[in-house]
C-alpha cells in the first residue's frame, strides 16, 4: 500500500535516516533491492537470507572445535530456516491479525518478503526443528546447540538491519544526538526516534563475540546455548524499553509482548544452565 511520501514497497521509494541535529542524511536506501524480471526483491528479505547464510557459515567453521564436521551444520540449515520462518510468521500473524490481516486477501499471510517476522516465534520454531533433526539423526543435541548459539546472535545483527531498512521495529520519540528520522509518510512522521534496530544489532554483536569466546572455554555442553538465552532475553528487554511501534492494546502492565516472552526465555536459560551444570558435576 502506497502512503504519501512513503511508498512502502514501491521500487521508487527511499528511506532517509538523518541523524537528529545534522543537516544531511547519513545514508539513503530503497526498500526494494533489485528486480528479477517483474519480481521485486526487498532489502528485508535480502538481510534475513544473509543472516541465515552468515550464521550457518560461522557455525560450520566453529563445529570442528567440538569434534563435529561442518557438513552436519550445513545439513541442518534447511530445517532451521524452515522452522524459523514458519514460527516467526505464525507468531506475527497471531499478534498482528487485527492490524495487518483482517479484511485483507488470505495470501497476505505468506508475504514474508515484505517483513512481518517475530524473532521469538522464529527461535521457538527453529528450536523445534533442531530437536527433531538431532533426534532423528541421533546427534549430540547440546553440543550442537552450543555450536549454533553464537551464530544465532550474529545472524540477528543482520536481521535487525533488515528491520531498519524496512522501517519497522522503530523506537519512540527522543531528542538524543543519535536519533534518526524516517521520512514524511512513515508512522513517526519525521519525528526523531531511538534507532532501536541499531541498538539491537550492536548489543547482539557484543553477545556474539562473548559467546564465541566462551565456546572455546566452556565447562559443559549446553552452557553456551543457555547463556545465549539469558543474554538475549536481557538485551532484548533493554531495547524494548525504547520501542515506539506498539499500540496500547499490545501492552500489558506497561510491558511489551517481547518483555513477557523474555521473562520466560530468561527463566528457561537459567534453569537450563543449572540443570546442565548439575549433570556435568555428577558425571565428575
Backbone torsions as a table, in degrees:
resi	resn	phi	psi	omega
1	UNK	NA	130.2	-179.3
2	UNK	-89.4	131.7	176.0
3	UNK	-116.4	140.8	-177.6
4	UNK	-53.4	123.4	179.8
5	UNK	82.2	-6.8	-177.7
6	UNK	-148.0	78.4	179.6
7	UNK	-83.4	91.4	-160.8
8	UNK	-52.2	-45.3	-175.3
9	UNK	-127.7	32.3	178.4
10	UNK	-93.7	138.2	-176.3
11	UNK	-60.6	-20.0	179.9
12	UNK	-89.5	-6.7	-175.6
13	UNK	-69.8	143.7	177.5
14	UNK	-129.4	145.4	174.2
15	UNK	-114.7	125.9	177.0
16	UNK	-110.1	137.2	-177.8
17	UNK	-123.3	73.0	175.7
18	UNK	-72.1	144.2	172.5
19	UNK	-76.7	132.1	-176.2
20	UNK	-55.8	129.9	178.7
21	UNK	95.7	-10.2	177.9
22	UNK	-107.5	143.1	-172.4
23	UNK	-77.7	-17.2	-175.0
24	UNK	-119.9	161.5	-179.7
25	UNK	-74.6	143.8	173.4
26	UNK	-71.0	-43.3	174.2
27	UNK	-159.7	165.9	-178.3
28	UNK	-137.3	130.0	-177.3
29	UNK	-134.1	168.9	174.4
30	UNK	-115.3	139.1	175.7
31	UNK	-58.5	-33.0	177.9
32	UNK	-90.2	121.5	-179.0
33	UNK	-76.2	-48.8	179.2
34	UNK	-167.2	179.5	179.5
35	UNK	-121.7	140.4	168.1
36	UNK	-106.4	91.7	-171.9
37	UNK	65.0	-126.8	178.8
38	UNK	-84.0	-4.5	-174.2
39	UNK	-89.7	117.5	177.2
40	UNK	-78.4	137.8	175.2
41	UNK	-109.6	120.9	-173.4
42	UNK	-93.6	149.0	179.2
43	UNK	-59.3	-34.9	179.3
44	UNK	-59.0	-47.5	178.8
45	UNK	-64.5	-38.3	178.8
46	UNK	-61.9	-44.1	-178.0
47	UNK	-70.1	-35.2	176.5
48	UNK	-65.8	-42.4	177.5
49	UNK	-62.2	-42.1	178.5
50	UNK	-63.8	-36.3	178.2
51	UNK	-59.8	-45.5	179.0
52	UNK	-65.7	-43.6	-177.4
53	UNK	-64.1	-47.8	-179.9
54	UNK	-65.2	-41.0	179.5
55	UNK	-62.2	-46.8	-179.5
56	UNK	-67.3	-39.3	-178.7
57	UNK	-64.7	-46.1	-179.7
58	UNK	-68.2	-35.4	177.9
59	UNK	-67.1	-39.2	178.8
60	UNK	-64.3	-35.2	177.5
61	UNK	-73.5	-27.0	179.6
62	UNK	-81.7	-25.3	-173.1
63	UNK	-55.0	-42.5	-179.4
64	UNK	-58.6	-23.9	176.5
65	UNK	-61.1	-27.9	-179.2
66	UNK	-102.9	10.1	178.7
67	UNK	76.9	22.6	179.3
68	UNK	-116.4	134.2	-179.5
69	UNK	-68.5	139.4	-178.6
70	UNK	-59.6	-25.1	179.4
71	UNK	-63.9	-27.4	177.7
72	UNK	-61.4	-40.1	179.7
73	UNK	-67.1	-42.9	-179.1
74	UNK	-66.6	-35.7	176.7
75	UNK	-65.2	-33.7	179.7
76	UNK	-73.0	-24.8	-173.9
77	UNK	-48.2	-53.9	-178.4
78	UNK	-58.6	-35.3	178.1
79	UNK	-65.6	-43.1	179.4
80	UNK	-64.3	-43.4	-178.8
81	UNK	-62.7	-47.0	-179.8
82	UNK	-62.4	-47.7	-179.3
83	UNK	-62.5	-40.5	-178.2
84	UNK	-67.1	-47.0	-177.4
85	UNK	-66.5	-44.8	-179.6
86	UNK	-63.7	-47.2	-179.8
87	UNK	-63.2	-42.8	-178.7
88	UNK	-66.1	-38.4	-179.1
89	UNK	-72.8	-40.1	179.3
90	UNK	-59.8	-45.9	-178.4
91	UNK	-67.0	-35.0	177.7
92	UNK	-65.9	-46.7	-178.7
93	UNK	-61.5	-43.0	179.3
94	UNK	-64.8	-40.9	-175.4
95	UNK	-74.1	-33.9	-173.1
96	UNK	-121.2	30.6	-178.9
97	UNK	-59.1	-47.2	-175.8
98	UNK	-65.3	-42.0	-175.3
99	UNK	-75.9	-35.8	-168.4
100	UNK	-116.0	-19.8	-170.6
101	UNK	-124.8	-25.7	-179.4
102	UNK	-61.4	124.6	179.8
103	UNK	84.0	-4.0	178.8
104	UNK	-93.7	160.7	175.2
105	UNK	-57.0	143.5	-174.6
106	UNK	-60.2	-28.1	-177.2
107	UNK	-71.5	-11.3	175.6
108	UNK	-61.5	-23.3	178.6
109	UNK	-59.4	-30.1	-173.8
110	UNK	-97.3	3.3	-176.1
111	UNK	-84.0	60.7	-175.5
112	UNK	-71.0	-21.0	-176.9
113	UNK	-67.1	-15.6	-179.4
114	UNK	-97.2	9.0	-178.6
115	UNK	103.9	173.7	178.7
116	UNK	103.1	53.0	176.1
117	UNK	-127.1	133.4	177.9
118	UNK	-101.7	121.4	-172.0
119	UNK	-58.0	-44.1	-177.1
120	UNK	-62.4	-35.3	174.5
121	UNK	-63.2	-39.4	177.0
122	UNK	-65.5	-39.3	179.0
123	UNK	-63.8	-42.8	179.4
124	UNK	-67.1	-44.7	179.9
125	UNK	-62.7	-44.1	179.0
126	UNK	-65.8	-36.3	179.4
127	UNK	-64.7	-41.9	178.6
128	UNK	-64.9	-42.3	177.8
129	UNK	-64.2	-38.9	179.0
130	UNK	-63.6	-46.2	179.8
131	UNK	-61.4	-43.6	178.7
132	UNK	-60.5	-48.1	-178.5
133	UNK	-62.8	-46.4	-177.1
134	UNK	-62.8	-37.9	-179.1
135	UNK	-74.1	-40.5	179.0
136	UNK	-63.7	-41.2	-179.8
137	UNK	-87.2	-1.9	179.4
138	UNK	55.6	52.4	-179.4
139	UNK	-100.9	163.3	178.0
140	UNK	-77.4	98.0	-169.3
141	UNK	-62.2	-46.4	-175.6
142	UNK	-69.7	-34.9	177.2
143	UNK	-65.9	-41.9	177.1
144	UNK	-64.3	-40.8	-180.0
145	UNK	-60.9	-39.8	177.9
146	UNK	-65.4	-36.0	178.3
147	UNK	-64.2	-40.7	-175.4
148	UNK	-77.8	-29.5	-169.5
149	UNK	-53.6	-51.4	-179.9
150	UNK	-60.9	-36.0	-177.7
151	UNK	-72.5	-25.8	173.5
152	UNK	-63.0	-44.2	178.2
153	UNK	-63.0	-40.7	-179.9
154	UNK	-66.7	-42.8	177.9
155	UNK	-60.0	-36.0	179.9
156	UNK	-62.1	-31.7	177.7
157	UNK	-57.2	-47.9	-179.1
158	UNK	-69.1	-36.9	178.8
159	UNK	-61.3	-40.6	179.6
160	UNK	-70.5	-32.0	173.6
161	UNK	-63.0	-37.7	175.0
162	UNK	-60.2	-39.3	177.0
163	UNK	-62.9	-39.7	178.3
164	UNK	-61.7	-46.5	-180.0
165	UNK	-67.0	-26.4	-179.7
166	UNK	-85.2	-15.9	179.8
167	UNK	82.3	14.4	-179.2
168	UNK	-105.6	172.9	177.3
169	UNK	57.0	36.9	-174.5
170	UNK	-81.7	168.6	-176.6
171	UNK	-94.2	176.5	176.9
172	UNK	-85.6	165.9	-175.7
173	UNK	-61.7	142.3	176.7
174	UNK	-156.2	167.2	-180.0
175	UNK	-117.3	22.0	-179.5
176	UNK	-71.4	154.3	-176.9
177	UNK	-61.2	-27.5	-178.1
178	UNK	-96.8	10.8	175.7
179	UNK	-61.0	149.8	178.7
180	UNK	-116.0	159.0	178.7
181	UNK	-122.0	133.8	168.5
182	UNK	-92.3	157.8	-175.2
183	UNK	-73.1	166.2	176.6
184	UNK	-57.2	134.0	-176.4
185	UNK	112.2	-26.9	173.4
186	UNK	-75.0	159.6	-178.7
187	UNK	-52.7	-35.2	-175.3
188	UNK	-81.3	-9.4	172.7
189	UNK	51.6	49.2	173.9
190	UNK	67.8	21.2	177.2
191	UNK	-89.3	136.1	176.7
192	UNK	-61.5	131.9	-177.9
193	UNK	-132.7	161.0	174.5
194	UNK	-63.6	133.6	174.9
195	UNK	-80.6	69.8	-173.3
196	UNK	-61.3	-30.5	177.9
197	UNK	-64.3	-37.3	178.4
198	UNK	-72.4	-40.0	175.3
199	UNK	-54.8	-50.0	-178.5
200	UNK	-60.6	-43.7	-178.5
201	UNK	-62.9	-45.1	-178.4
202	UNK	-67.0	-41.7	178.9
203	UNK	-63.8	-39.1	-180.0
204	UNK	-76.5	-25.0	172.4
205	UNK	-65.5	-41.5	174.8
206	UNK	-65.2	-39.2	178.1
207	UNK	-63.6	-41.2	177.0
208	UNK	-59.0	-47.8	-178.6
209	UNK	-60.7	-43.2	-179.5
210	UNK	-66.1	-41.5	-179.2
211	UNK	-71.2	-36.8	177.1
212	UNK	-63.5	-39.3	176.6
213	UNK	-65.6	-43.0	-177.7
214	UNK	-66.1	-32.9	-175.4
215	UNK	-57.7	-34.2	179.6
216	UNK	-76.9	-13.0	-173.3
217	UNK	-123.9	9.3	-174.5
218	UNK	-63.7	153.6	-176.8
219	UNK	-98.7	-20.8	-179.4
220	UNK	-157.7	156.1	178.8
221	UNK	-68.2	134.9	-177.7
222	UNK	100.6	-13.7	-176.7
223	UNK	-64.8	-45.5	-175.1
224	UNK	-67.2	-43.5	-179.0
225	UNK	-66.4	-40.7	179.0
226	UNK	-61.2	-42.5	179.5
227	UNK	-71.9	-26.5	172.7
228	UNK	-62.4	-46.1	180.0
229	UNK	-59.5	-43.9	179.3
230	UNK	-64.3	-48.6	-177.5
231	UNK	-63.2	-42.5	-179.1
232	UNK	-68.7	-40.2	179.2
233	UNK	-59.6	-39.1	-179.4
234	UNK	-70.5	-47.2	-178.7
235	UNK	-65.5	-41.4	-179.5
236	UNK	-65.0	-43.7	179.6
237	UNK	-61.8	-35.6	178.5
238	UNK	-65.1	-47.4	-179.1
239	UNK	-66.4	-33.6	-179.4
240	UNK	-59.8	-24.7	178.5
241	UNK	-63.8	-20.5	-176.6
242	UNK	-107.7	1.6	-178.3
243	UNK	-72.2	145.9	-179.4
244	UNK	-127.5	11.3	-173.6
245	UNK	-102.1	8.7	178.8
246	UNK	-95.3	136.7	173.5
247	UNK	-81.2	164.3	-177.2
248	UNK	-59.7	-32.9	-177.1
249	UNK	-71.3	-13.5	178.1
250	UNK	-90.6	-8.1	-178.3
251	UNK	-93.6	138.1	177.3
252	UNK	-129.6	115.3	-177.9
253	UNK	64.1	28.0	-179.3
254	UNK	79.9	2.1	-178.5
255	UNK	-108.7	147.3	178.6
256	UNK	-80.7	165.1	176.3
257	UNK	-56.3	-38.1	179.8
258	UNK	-66.1	-32.6	175.2
259	UNK	-59.5	-47.1	-177.7
260	UNK	-66.1	-40.4	177.5
261	UNK	-67.0	-36.7	179.6
262	UNK	-61.3	-35.9	177.5
263	UNK	-60.6	-45.6	178.2
264	UNK	-64.5	-41.2	179.3
265	UNK	-65.7	-40.1	178.6
266	UNK	-62.0	-47.5	179.6
267	UNK	-63.8	-38.2	177.6
268	UNK	-63.2	-43.4	179.5
269	UNK	-64.0	-42.6	179.0
270	UNK	-64.0	-45.3	179.4
271	UNK	-63.5	-41.9	179.4
272	UNK	-62.1	-43.5	179.1
273	UNK	-60.6	-46.7	-176.4
274	UNK	-65.7	-44.6	-178.3
275	UNK	-65.7	-45.4	-179.6
276	UNK	-66.4	-35.9	178.5
277	UNK	-67.8	-42.7	179.0
278	UNK	-61.8	-40.8	179.3
279	UNK	-67.3	-36.5	178.5
280	UNK	-66.1	-38.9	178.9
281	UNK	-64.9	-41.8	-179.6
282	UNK	-65.1	-34.3	178.2
283	UNK	-74.4	-10.4	175.5
284	UNK	81.3	NA	NA
